[in-house]
Amino acid sequence: MLRDVTREELAEIIKEAALVSLPGLVFAMFIDFFAGIFMGKYFEDLMKYAVLLVILPGLMGLRGNIFGALASRFTTMLHLGEMEPSLKDKNVRKNVILSIILSMIPLFILWTIGALKIRDHALASLAVVVTSTLFATLILAYTTAGATIIPFKKGIDPDAIAVPLVTATADLITIPLLVTFLYIYEHDKPIFLVLSLLGIFLSTVVGINVRYSREDLDLIREILGVIGALAMISSITGSLLQTYSSRIQGTVFTIMYPVVLASLGNIGSIIGSKTSTRVHLGEIEGLLDLKTLIEIVVYSGLSLPLAMLMSIVGKYLFTFTTKQPGEIYFRFILSYPLVAMGVMFLAYFLTRSFEKMGLDPDNVTVPTITTLSDIISTLFIVAII
C-alpha cells in the first residue's frame, strides 16, 4: 500500500536531491574523471599486464561494494544511536579490519579468474594488487567513517551523500595506486617489498586489541558470501571491457568509462541506502513506497543534466589529453536517465527482496546494485559506441 506524501515531504525530497545529492554526484563525477584520465593515459601499460585489465572493473567495484556497504551500515548505526559520531568510536577500527578481510578474499577470486584466462605476468599482478589493496583499504575505511560522521554531525542525512563520495574516492585511488605499485614493482623490487611489509604492519597496528563478537563473525560470513559471489559476477564486466577494449579505445569513453560506471552505481546506491534505512526504521509497508517512487522520478530528472555535463567534460578532457577530437554522443545523453531509472528501481526491489530473504539490506544492497550496474553500464557503453 502506498503511503501518502505531504507537500512538505515532497519539497524536502526535491531540496535534498538538488542541494545535497546532486552536488555530491557532481563532485564524485569530477573525482571519477581524474581516475578516467589516469586510466586513459596508462591504458597501454595496463594492457601489458592483461590480467589487471580483466580484473580492474571488478577491483573497482569490489572496493565500492565493500565501502558502500560500510557507509550504509555506519549511517544506520548513527540513526539508531548505536554508534557515536566520532572516528574514535570502537566501530570504526573494528570495521577497518573487517574491510581488509572482506577485500582480500574476493580479490583472490578475481585474480584467479583473470589468471586462468591470461597467464602472462599473473604472479606479478597478484603482488601488485594485494599491496595496493592494503593501502587503499586503510585510506577508504577512514574516508568512509568521515563521510558518514561529518554530515551526521551537521544535521545532514549521510544516506544522501556518503555512498557517492566513498565510491568516488575508491575509484580515485584504485587506478593510481595500482599503476604506481606496478611501476615500483617493475623498476625497484626491494622498495616494493618494503612498501608491502609497511602495508601489513599498518594493518596490524590498527587491528591491535580489536575484538569480534559472534554477531560480528556472522556479519563477516554474510557479507563475504555476497561479496564473493559478486566478485565472480564482476568478472563478466572485466571480460566485456577486455573484449571491447579496442572499440572503446580511441573514443571519449576511454576517459568516461569509470565515470559512467560509478555515476549509475552511485544513483542506485542512494536509493538502496535510503530504502535500507527506512526498512530498519519500519517506515515502509507493503510492496511499494510512494516516497521512494517520487525520489526515483526526481533523481531521474536530475540525471539528464548530469549526463550532459558528463559528456561535455568528457569531450574536453579527451581532446585535451589525447589531442584528438572528442565526440558527444547525444544518444548517450538521452538514454542515460532511462538507464538510471532502471538501476534505481532495481536497487529498491533488491532491498525489499533481501529484507524478505532475512538478509540485512545494509550489508548486501549497495554491493549488489553497484556490481550489477557495472555490467549494465558496460553493456550500455558498448551499445552506444
C-alpha positions as CSV (number, residue, x, y, z in Angstrom):
1,M,0.0,0.0,0.0
2,L,1.3,3.4,-0.9
3,R,1.9,5.8,2.0
4,D,0.7,9.4,1.5
5,V,3.4,12.1,0.9
6,T,2.7,15.6,2.2
7,R,3.7,18.7,0.3
8,E,6.4,19.4,2.9
9,E,7.9,15.9,2.4
10,L,7.8,16.4,-1.4
11,A,9.6,19.8,-1.1
12,E,12.1,18.1,1.2
13,I,12.8,15.3,-1.3
14,I,13.4,17.8,-4.1
15,K,15.5,20.1,-1.9
16,E,17.7,17.2,-0.7
17,A,18.1,15.8,-4.2
18,A,19.0,19.2,-5.7
19,L,21.1,20.6,-2.8
20,V,22.7,17.6,-1.3
21,S,22.8,14.6,-3.6
22,L,23.3,16.4,-6.9
23,P,26.4,18.3,-5.7
24,G,27.7,15.1,-4.2
25,L,27.1,13.3,-7.5
26,V,28.8,16.1,-9.5
27,F,31.7,16.2,-7.1
28,A,32.0,12.4,-7.4
29,M,31.9,12.7,-11.2
30,F,34.9,15.0,-11.3
31,I,36.8,12.7,-9.0
32,D,35.9,9.8,-11.3
33,F,37.1,11.8,-14.3
34,F,40.5,12.0,-12.6
35,A,40.5,8.2,-12.4
36,G,39.4,8.2,-16.1
37,I,42.2,10.4,-17.2
38,F,44.6,8.1,-15.4
39,M,43.1,5.1,-16.9
40,G,43.2,6.6,-20.4
41,K,46.8,7.7,-20.0
42,Y,48.1,4.3,-18.8
43,F,45.7,2.1,-20.7
44,E,48.5,0.6,-22.8
45,D,50.6,-0.1,-19.6
46,L,47.6,-1.9,-18.1
47,M,47.2,-3.9,-21.3
48,K,50.8,-5.2,-20.9
49,Y,49.6,-6.8,-17.7
50,A,46.4,-8.1,-19.2
51,V,45.3,-9.8,-16.0
52,L,45.0,-6.4,-14.4
53,L,42.8,-5.2,-17.2
54,V,40.5,-8.2,-16.8
55,I,40.1,-7.7,-13.0
56,L,40.1,-3.9,-13.0
57,P,36.3,-3.3,-13.2
58,G,35.8,-5.9,-10.6
59,L,38.5,-4.5,-8.4
60,M,37.0,-1.0,-8.6
61,G,33.5,-2.4,-8.0
62,L,34.8,-4.6,-5.1
63,R,36.0,-1.5,-3.2
64,G,32.9,0.4,-4.0
65,N,30.8,-2.6,-2.8
66,I,32.6,-3.1,0.5
67,F,32.9,0.6,1.5
68,G,29.5,1.5,0.1
69,A,28.0,-1.2,2.4
70,L,30.2,0.1,5.2
71,A,28.8,3.6,4.7
72,S,25.3,2.2,4.7
73,R,26.0,0.3,7.9
74,F,27.5,3.4,9.6
75,T,24.5,5.6,8.7
76,T,22.1,3.1,10.1
77,M,24.1,2.8,13.3
78,L,24.2,6.6,13.6
79,H,20.5,6.9,13.1
80,L,19.7,4.2,15.6
81,G,22.2,5.7,18.2
82,E,24.4,2.5,18.2
83,M,27.5,4.5,17.2
84,E,28.9,7.7,18.4
85,P,29.7,10.3,15.7
86,S,33.4,10.1,16.3
87,L,36.4,8.5,14.5
88,K,37.4,7.2,17.9
89,D,34.3,5.0,18.2
90,K,35.2,1.3,18.5
91,N,33.0,0.5,15.5
92,V,35.4,2.4,13.2
93,R,38.6,0.4,14.0
94,K,36.6,-2.8,14.0
95,N,35.2,-2.1,10.5
96,V,38.7,-1.1,9.2
97,I,39.9,-4.7,9.9
98,L,36.6,-6.1,8.7
99,S,37.1,-4.2,5.4
100,I,40.6,-5.6,4.9
101,I,39.3,-9.2,5.5
102,L,36.5,-8.6,3.1
103,S,38.7,-7.1,0.4
104,M,41.4,-9.8,0.2
105,I,39.3,-13.0,-0.3
106,P,37.2,-11.7,-3.2
107,L,40.4,-10.2,-4.7
108,F,41.9,-13.7,-5.0
109,I,38.7,-14.8,-6.7
110,L,39.1,-12.0,-9.3
111,W,42.8,-12.7,-9.8
112,T,42.2,-16.5,-10.2
113,I,39.6,-15.8,-12.9
114,G,41.9,-13.4,-14.7
115,A,44.9,-15.7,-14.4
116,L,43.1,-18.6,-15.8
117,K,42.3,-16.5,-18.8
118,I,45.6,-14.8,-19.2
119,R,48.7,-16.3,-17.6
120,D,51.4,-13.7,-18.6
121,H,52.6,-11.8,-15.5
122,A,50.0,-13.4,-13.3
123,L,52.0,-13.7,-10.1
124,A,53.4,-10.1,-10.6
125,S,49.9,-8.9,-11.0
126,L,48.8,-10.6,-7.8
127,A,51.7,-9.0,-5.8
128,V,50.8,-5.6,-7.1
129,V,47.1,-5.9,-6.5
130,V,47.5,-7.2,-2.9
131,T,49.9,-4.4,-1.9
132,S,47.8,-1.7,-3.5
133,T,44.7,-3.1,-1.8
134,L,46.3,-2.9,1.7
135,F,46.9,0.8,1.3
136,A,43.6,1.5,-0.5
137,T,41.6,-0.2,2.3
138,L,43.2,1.8,5.1
139,I,42.5,5.1,3.2
140,L,39.0,4.2,2.3
141,A,37.9,2.8,5.7
142,Y,38.7,6.1,7.4
143,T,37.3,8.1,4.5
144,T,34.0,6.2,4.8
145,A,33.8,6.9,8.5
146,G,34.4,10.6,7.9
147,A,31.9,10.8,5.0
148,T,29.1,9.5,7.3
149,I,30.1,11.1,10.6
150,I,30.7,14.6,9.4
151,P,27.4,15.1,7.6
152,F,25.5,13.5,10.5
153,K,27.1,15.9,13.0
154,K,26.0,18.8,10.7
155,G,22.4,17.6,10.6
156,I,22.6,16.3,7.0
157,D,21.3,12.8,6.2
158,P,24.5,10.8,5.4
159,D,22.4,8.4,3.3
160,A,22.0,11.2,0.7
161,I,25.7,11.8,0.2
162,A,28.1,9.3,1.8
163,V,27.9,6.5,-0.8
164,P,28.7,8.6,-3.8
165,L,31.7,10.2,-2.1
166,V,33.0,6.9,-0.8
167,T,32.7,5.1,-4.2
168,A,34.2,8.1,-6.0
169,T,37.2,8.1,-3.6
170,A,37.5,4.3,-4.2
171,D,37.6,5.0,-8.0
172,L,40.0,7.9,-7.4
173,I,42.7,5.9,-5.7
174,T,42.2,2.4,-7.2
175,I,43.8,3.0,-10.6
176,P,46.6,5.5,-9.5
177,L,47.6,3.2,-6.6
178,L,47.5,0.2,-8.9
179,V,49.7,1.8,-11.6
180,T,52.0,3.3,-9.0
181,F,52.8,0.0,-7.4
182,L,53.1,-1.6,-10.8
183,Y,55.7,1.0,-11.8
184,I,57.6,0.4,-8.5
185,Y,57.5,-3.3,-9.0
186,E,58.9,-3.0,-12.5
187,H,61.7,-0.6,-11.5
188,D,62.6,-1.2,-7.9
189,K,61.6,-4.6,-6.4
190,P,63.3,-4.0,-3.0
191,I,61.3,-0.8,-2.4
192,F,58.2,-2.6,-3.5
193,L,58.9,-5.3,-0.9
194,V,59.4,-2.7,1.8
195,L,56.1,-1.0,1.0
196,S,54.3,-4.4,1.0
197,L,55.6,-5.0,4.5
198,L,54.7,-1.5,5.6
199,G,51.1,-2.1,4.5
200,I,51.0,-5.3,6.5
201,F,52.4,-3.5,9.6
202,L,50.0,-0.6,9.4
203,S,47.0,-3.0,9.1
204,T,48.3,-5.0,12.1
205,V,48.6,-1.8,14.2
206,V,45.0,-0.8,13.5
207,G,43.8,-4.3,14.4
208,I,45.5,-4.4,17.9
209,N,43.0,-5.1,20.7
210,V,40.1,-5.3,18.3
211,R,37.6,-8.0,19.4
212,Y,34.8,-9.5,17.4
213,S,31.6,-10.9,18.9
214,R,29.6,-13.8,17.5
215,E,27.4,-11.3,15.8
216,D,30.4,-9.8,14.1
217,L,31.6,-13.1,12.8
218,D,28.1,-13.8,11.5
219,L,28.2,-10.5,9.7
220,I,31.6,-11.4,8.1
221,R,30.2,-14.6,6.8
222,E,27.1,-12.9,5.5
223,I,28.9,-10.1,3.7
224,L,31.8,-12.4,2.5
225,G,29.4,-14.8,0.9
226,V,27.7,-12.0,-1.0
227,I,30.9,-10.2,-1.9
228,G,32.5,-13.4,-3.1
229,A,29.5,-14.2,-5.4
230,L,29.6,-10.6,-6.7
231,A,33.3,-10.8,-7.4
232,M,32.6,-13.7,-9.8
233,I,29.8,-11.7,-11.4
234,S,32.2,-8.7,-11.7
235,S,34.5,-10.8,-13.9
236,I,31.8,-10.5,-16.6
237,T,32.4,-6.8,-16.6
238,G,36.1,-7.3,-16.9
239,S,35.7,-9.7,-19.8
240,L,33.4,-7.3,-21.6
241,L,36.0,-4.5,-21.1
242,Q,38.8,-6.6,-22.5
243,T,36.7,-7.9,-25.4
244,Y,35.6,-4.4,-26.5
245,S,38.7,-2.5,-25.3
246,S,39.8,-2.0,-28.9
247,R,36.5,-0.3,-29.7
248,I,36.4,1.8,-26.5
249,Q,40.0,2.9,-27.0
250,G,40.1,6.0,-29.2
251,T,36.6,7.2,-28.1
252,V,35.6,9.6,-25.3
253,F,34.5,6.6,-23.3
254,T,38.2,5.7,-22.7
255,I,38.0,8.5,-20.1
256,M,34.3,8.3,-19.4
257,Y,34.2,4.6,-18.7
258,P,34.8,4.7,-14.9
259,V,32.6,7.9,-14.6
260,V,29.6,6.2,-16.2
261,L,30.0,3.0,-14.1
262,A,30.4,5.0,-10.9
263,S,27.6,7.5,-11.5
264,L,25.0,4.9,-12.2
265,G,26.2,2.8,-9.3
266,N,26.0,6.0,-7.1
267,I,22.5,6.8,-8.1
268,G,21.3,3.3,-7.4
269,S,23.2,3.2,-4.1
270,I,21.5,6.3,-2.9
271,I,18.0,4.7,-3.4
272,G,19.3,1.4,-2.0
273,S,20.8,3.1,1.1
274,K,17.7,5.2,1.7
275,T,15.4,2.2,1.3
276,S,17.6,0.1,3.7
277,T,17.4,2.8,6.4
278,R,13.6,3.1,6.0
279,V,13.3,-0.7,6.3
280,H,15.2,-0.7,9.6
281,L,13.1,2.2,10.9
282,G,9.9,0.5,9.9
283,E,8.8,3.3,7.6
284,I,7.8,1.1,4.6
285,E,4.7,-1.0,4.5
286,G,3.6,-3.2,1.6
287,L,5.5,-3.6,-1.8
288,L,5.6,0.0,-3.0
289,D,6.6,3.1,-1.2
290,L,5.4,6.4,-2.6
291,K,8.2,8.5,-1.1
292,T,10.8,6.3,-2.8
293,L,8.9,6.3,-6.1
294,I,8.9,10.1,-6.0
295,E,12.6,10.1,-5.2
296,I,13.3,7.9,-8.2
297,V,11.4,10.2,-10.5
298,V,13.3,13.3,-9.1
299,Y,16.7,11.6,-9.4
300,S,15.9,10.5,-13.0
301,G,15.2,14.1,-13.9
302,L,18.5,15.3,-12.3
303,S,20.4,12.6,-14.2
304,L,19.7,14.4,-17.6
305,P,21.8,17.5,-16.8
306,L,24.3,15.1,-15.1
307,A,24.6,13.2,-18.4
308,M,25.0,16.5,-20.3
309,L,27.8,17.7,-18.0
310,M,29.4,14.3,-18.1
311,S,29.5,14.3,-21.9
312,I,30.8,17.9,-22.2
313,V,33.6,17.4,-19.6
314,G,34.5,14.0,-21.1
315,K,34.8,15.5,-24.6
316,Y,37.0,18.4,-23.4
317,L,39.3,16.1,-21.3
318,F,39.6,13.6,-24.1
319,T,40.6,16.3,-26.6
320,F,43.0,17.8,-24.1
321,T,44.8,14.6,-23.1
322,T,44.8,12.8,-26.5
323,K,45.0,15.8,-28.9
324,Q,42.2,14.1,-30.8
325,P,38.7,15.4,-31.4
326,G,36.2,14.0,-29.0
327,E,32.6,13.3,-29.8
328,I,29.5,14.0,-27.8
329,Y,27.1,11.1,-28.1
330,F,23.6,12.6,-27.9
331,R,22.0,9.1,-27.7
332,F,24.0,8.6,-24.5
333,I,22.6,11.8,-23.0
334,L,19.0,10.9,-23.9
335,S,19.3,7.3,-22.8
336,Y,21.2,7.8,-19.6
337,P,18.1,8.9,-17.5
338,L,16.2,5.8,-18.5
339,V,19.1,3.6,-17.6
340,A,19.4,5.4,-14.3
341,M,15.7,5.0,-13.6
342,G,16.1,1.3,-14.2
343,V,19.1,1.0,-11.9
344,M,17.1,2.8,-9.1
345,F,14.1,0.6,-9.4
346,L,16.4,-2.4,-9.3
347,A,18.0,-1.0,-6.2
348,Y,14.7,-0.6,-4.4
349,F,13.3,-4.0,-5.2
350,L,16.6,-5.7,-4.4
351,T,16.5,-4.0,-1.0
352,R,13.0,-5.3,-0.4
353,S,13.9,-8.7,-1.6
354,F,16.9,-9.0,0.7
355,E,14.7,-8.0,3.6
356,K,12.2,-10.8,2.7
357,M,15.1,-13.2,2.5
358,G,16.2,-12.4,6.0
359,L,19.4,-10.7,4.9
360,D,20.4,-7.3,6.2
361,P,20.0,-4.8,3.3
362,D,22.8,-2.6,4.8
363,N,25.2,-5.4,4.0
364,V,24.1,-6.6,0.6
365,T,22.1,-4.0,-1.3
366,V,24.9,-1.5,-2.1
367,P,27.4,-4.2,-3.2
368,T,24.8,-5.9,-5.3
369,I,23.5,-2.8,-7.1
370,T,26.9,-1.4,-7.8
371,T,28.1,-4.8,-9.2
372,L,25.0,-5.2,-11.4
373,S,25.1,-1.5,-12.5
374,D,28.8,-2.1,-13.7
375,I,27.6,-4.8,-16.1
376,I,24.6,-2.6,-17.1
377,S,26.9,0.4,-17.7
378,T,29.4,-1.6,-19.7
379,L,26.7,-3.0,-21.9
380,F,25.2,0.5,-22.2
381,I,28.5,1.9,-23.4
382,V,29.1,-0.9,-25.8
383,A,25.6,-0.3,-27.2
384,I,26.3,3.4,-27.6
385,I,29.6,3.0,-29.5
